Amino acid sequence: MISFLHNLIVKRVKAQFKEKEILADENMLSKEVTSLEVDVSHIFKDSAFILIGVVLAGFGLKGFLLPNSFIDGGVTGISLLTSEITGVSLSILIVAINLPFIMLGLSQVGKEFAVKSIIGIVGLALVVHFVPYPVVTSDKLLIAVFGGFFLGAGIGLAIRGGAVLDGTEVLAIYFSKKTGLSIGDIILLFNLVIFSFGAYILSVEIALYAILTYLAASKTVDFVIEGIEEYTGITIISDFSEDIRLMVTKKLGRGVTIYLGKGGYGKRDANLKSLDIIYTVITRLEISRLRTEIDKIDPDAFIIMNSVKDTIGGIVKKRPME
């Protein structure tokens, strides 16, 4: 299968060169083939993350929350609450309520993110509508904890694939740039409003269980994406630092800082190799895209990721992708 895909990619690249009347040598051909193979492999991996995320989130909703009239935070909570009040299908509400947030994400994060998120959200709506998940339990504590766990696992895997199943984070990123509040603060305030409506419309007990569901989901999301916070500091050490610097500034629209360093592996008094070390800060929604682009340039690059609670100044605000 892998050999078949490789041959197919080689034929496609050769056809593109022939169509554009480009006389390519072996190095140019090899570079283009490698770049396309990286794209294809990352598309498959991201698609798998999103697909599994959709299935798990659907199980959390239909196997636990929805049959027992429970709600969650974020856009999912609004959809569950609205469905409970109006009787409108949850599948329709998931897509309709998320759509404005994804349109906002188109300008804040990028086209690729928006497309992946739309696919994930529509997939979740279809799964909720058509897949007959079993109702696991009627115990309220188990519903709150495990419903939140499976929902959070699904959302976290979707984020690993470069998409979201809940548009709350996109809204939080947008308002964090307009106010002095952090992304976490905005999400918390947003959910407090939802839980307050839940307490008024349904019951205080349901609202309290909803808070427990939200906590379980949010902690699971953090666990699935390896504890990465809203912003992530990326340190990149590579022999192709200039190409990576241009990629980060031009394709991702992010600022970078260059440190002058030396390779530390060697004997005493050895002539250590000098190199440029790149440091940049991105949102966790862009990690998948960054790793794809780095793999195209240097698959052996050494990448270090650190959690960044918040940022002030610099080129963190998203610029339009080229």
C-alpha positions in Angstrom: 0.0 0.0 0.0 2.8 2.4 1.0 4.7 1.5 -2.2 1.6 2.1 -4.3 1.1 5.5 -2.8 4.8 6.4 -3.3 4.6 5.5 -6.9 1.4 7.4 -7.3 2.9 10.5 -5.8 6.0 10.3 -8.0 3.8 10.1 -11.1 1.8 13.1 -9.9 4.9 15.2 -9.3 6.4 14.3 -12.7 3.1 15.1 -14.4 3.0 18.5 -12.6 6.6 19.3 -13.8 5.7 18.2 -17.3 2.6 20.4 -17.3 4.5 23.4 -16.1 7.3 22.6 -18.6 9.9 22.4 -15.7 13.0 20.4 -16.4 13.6 18.9 -13.0 16.8 17.1 -11.8 16.7 14.2 -9.4 17.2 16.4 -6.3 14.3 18.7 -7.2 12.1 15.7 -7.9 13.1 14.0 -4.7 12.4 17.1 -2.7 8.9 17.6 -4.2 8.1 13.9 -3.7 9.2 14.1 -0.1 7.1 17.2 0.5 4.0 15.7 -1.0 4.5 12.4 0.9 4.7 14.4 4.2 1.5 16.2 3.3 -0.3 12.9 2.6 1.0 11.2 5.7 -0.1 14.1 7.9 -3.5 14.3 6.3 -4.1 10.6 7.1 -2.9 11.1 10.7 -4.9 14.2 11.3 -8.0 12.5 9.7 -7.6 9.5 12.0 -7.4 11.8 15.1 -10.5 13.7 14.0 -12.5 10.5 13.1 -11.7 8.9 16.5 -12.4 12.1 18.3 -15.8 12.4 16.6 -16.7 8.8 17.6 -15.6 9.3 21.2 -17.4 12.6 21.6 -20.6 11.1 20.1 -20.4 8.3 22.6 -20.0 10.8 25.5 -23.1 12.7 24.2 -25.4 9.8 23.3 -24.2 7.2 25.7 -24.2 9.4 28.8 -25.3 13.1 28.6 -28.2 13.3 26.1 -30.4 10.4 27.3 -30.2 11.8 30.9 -30.9 15.5 30.0 -27.4 16.5 31.2 -25.5 19.5 29.7 -21.9 20.5 29.3 -20.0 23.8 28.9 -19.1 25.5 25.6 -21.1 25.3 22.4 -21.9 21.7 23.1 -23.6 22.9 26.3 -25.6 25.5 24.5 -26.7 22.9 21.9 -27.8 20.4 24.6 -29.6 23.2 26.5 -31.4 24.5 23.4 -32.3 21.0 22.3 -33.8 20.3 25.8 -35.9 23.5 25.7 -37.0 23.5 22.0 -37.0 19.9 21.0 -34.9 20.7 17.9 -32.5 17.9 16.9 -29.1 18.1 18.6 -27.4 17.3 15.3 -28.8 20.4 13.6 -28.0 22.6 16.6 -24.4 21.3 16.8 -23.7 22.5 13.3 -25.8 25.7 13.4 -24.4 27.1 16.6 -20.8 26.1 15.8 -20.9 27.7 12.3 -20.4 31.4 13.4 -17.4 30.3 15.6 -15.8 28.4 12.7 -16.2 31.4 10.4 -14.4 33.5 13.1 -11.7 30.8 13.2 -11.2 31.2 9.4 -9.8 34.7 10.0 -8.2 34.0 13.4 -6.5 30.7 12.7 -6.6 29.8 9.0 -8.5 28.1 6.1 -7.1 24.6 6.8 -8.3 24.8 10.4 -11.7 26.0 9.4 -12.1 23.2 6.8 -11.0 20.5 9.3 -13.3 21.9 12.0 -16.3 22.0 9.7 -15.7 18.3 8.7 -15.3 17.3 12.3 -18.4 19.2 13.5 -20.6 17.8 10.6 -19.2 14.4 11.4 -20.2 14.7 15.0 -23.7 15.8 14.0 -24.0 12.7 11.7 -22.7 10.4 14.4 -25.1 11.7 17.0 -28.0 11.4 14.6 -27.4 8.0 13.0 -25.2 5.9 15.3 -27.2 3.9 17.9 -24.9 4.2 20.9 -26.0 2.2 24.0 -27.1 4.1 27.1 -24.4 3.1 29.6 -25.8 4.1 33.0 -28.4 6.2 34.8 -26.2 7.0 37.8 -25.8 10.8 37.8 -22.3 10.8 39.1 -21.1 8.3 36.5 -22.9 10.2 33.8 -21.2 13.5 34.8 -17.7 12.0 35.1 -17.6 9.6 32.2 -19.7 11.7 29.9 -17.2 14.5 30.4 -14.3 12.1 30.0 -15.4 10.7 26.6 -16.5 14.1 25.4 -13.2 15.6 26.4 -11.2 12.8 24.9 -13.0 13.4 21.6 -12.4 17.1 21.6 -8.7 16.6 22.6 -8.1 14.2 19.7 -9.8 16.5 17.3 -7.4 19.3 18.4 -4.5 16.9 17.9 -5.8 16.6 14.3 -5.8 20.4 13.9 -9.6 20.9 14.3 -12.2 21.7 17.0 -15.5 20.1 17.8 -16.5 23.0 20.0 -16.1 26.6 18.8 -15.6 28.1 22.3 -11.9 28.2 22.0 -12.0 30.2 18.8 -14.2 32.8 20.5 -11.9 32.9 23.5 -8.8 33.5 21.3 -10.6 36.4 19.5 -11.8 38.1 22.8 -8.4 37.6 24.5 -6.9 39.9 21.8 -9.6 42.5 22.4 -9.5 42.4 26.3 -7.0 42.0 29.0 -8.4 38.5 29.9 -6.7 35.3 29.3 -8.2 32.6 27.1 -8.9 30.4 30.2 -10.7 33.3 31.9 -13.0 33.9 28.9 -13.9 30.2 28.6 -14.7 30.1 32.3 -17.0 33.2 32.1 -18.7 31.8 29.0 -19.4 28.5 30.8 -20.6 30.3 34.0 -23.3 31.9 31.9 -24.3 28.6 30.4 -24.5 26.9 33.8 -26.5 29.7 35.2 -29.1 29.3 32.5 -29.0 25.6 33.1 -29.8 26.1 36.7 -32.7 28.4 35.9 -34.2 26.4 33.1 -33.6 22.8 34.2 -32.5 22.6 37.9 -29.7 23.6 40.2 -28.8 19.9 40.6 -28.4 19.5 36.8 -26.3 22.7 36.7 -24.0 21.4 39.4 -23.5 18.1 37.7 -22.9 20.0 34.5 -19.9 21.8 36.2 -18.6 18.4 37.1 -19.0 17.3 33.5 -17.2 20.4 32.3 -14.3 19.8 34.7 -13.9 16.2 33.7 -14.0 17.1 30.0 -11.5 20.0 30.3 -9.0 17.9 32.3 -9.3 15.1 29.7 -8.6 17.5 26.9 -5.5 18.7 28.7 -4.4 15.1 29.2 -5.0 14.1 25.6 -3.0 17.0 24.1 -0.2 16.4 26.6 -1.0 19.3 28.9 -0.4 21.9 26.3 -2.0 25.2 27.3 -3.5 27.9 25.0 -0.1 29.1 23.8 3.0 26.9 23.2 6.6 28.0 23.1 8.5 26.1 20.4 12.3 25.7 20.3 13.6 24.3 17.0 17.2 23.1 16.5 18.0 22.2 12.9 20.7 22.5 10.3 18.1 24.2 8.1 17.2 26.9 10.5 17.0 29.7 7.8 14.4 27.7 5.8 12.4 27.0 9.0 12.6 30.7 10.0 11.2 31.8 6.6 8.4 29.1 6.8 7.3 30.3 10.3 7.3 34.0 9.4 5.8 33.7 5.9 3.4 30.6 6.1 2.3 30.8 9.7 2.6 34.6 10.1 4.4 34.2 13.5 7.4 36.1 14.9 10.6 34.3 15.7 13.7 34.8 17.9 17.1 33.5 16.8 19.6 32.3 19.4 23.2 31.7 18.5 24.2 28.3 20.0 26.6 25.4 19.7 26.1 21.7 19.5 27.1 20.3 22.9 27.9 16.7 22.0 31.7 16.1 21.8 34.9 15.7 23.7 36.6 18.3 25.9 38.1 21.1 23.8 36.4 19.8 20.7 35.5 22.3 17.9 31.8 22.4 18.5 29.5 23.2 15.6 27.8 26.7 15.7 24.1 26.8 14.8 21.0 29.1 15.0 18.3 28.1 17.4 14.7 29.2 16.6 12.1 30.1 19.2 8.5 31.0 18.4 5.1 31.1 20.2 2.0 29.6 18.5 -1.5 28.5 19.6 -2.0 24.8 20.2 -4.4 24.7 17.2 -1.4 25.4 14.9 1.0 22.7 16.3 -0.2 20.2 13.7 0.5 22.6 10.8 3.9 23.6 12.2 5.1 20.0 12.6 3.9 19.2 9.0 5.9 22.1 7.6 9.0 21.3 9.6 8.9 17.7 8.5 9.0 18.9 4.9 12.2 20.9 5.6 14.0 18.7 8.1 12.4 15.6 9.5 15.3 15.2 11.9 14.9 18.6 13.5 14.9 18.7 17.3 11.7 20.3 18.6 11.0 21.3 22.2 7.5 22.4 23.3 6.8 24.3 26.5 3.5 25.4 27.9 3.0 29.2 27.9 0.2 30.5 30.2 -0.2 33.8 28.3 1.7 36.3 26.1 2.0 40.0 25.9 3.4 41.9 22.8 5.3 40.3 19.9 3.7 38.9 16.8 1.3 36.5 18.4 -1.8 37.9 16.8 -2.6 36.0 13.7 -1.7 37.4 10.3 -3.4 36.2 7.1 -1.7 33.1 5.7 0.0 33.3 2.4 
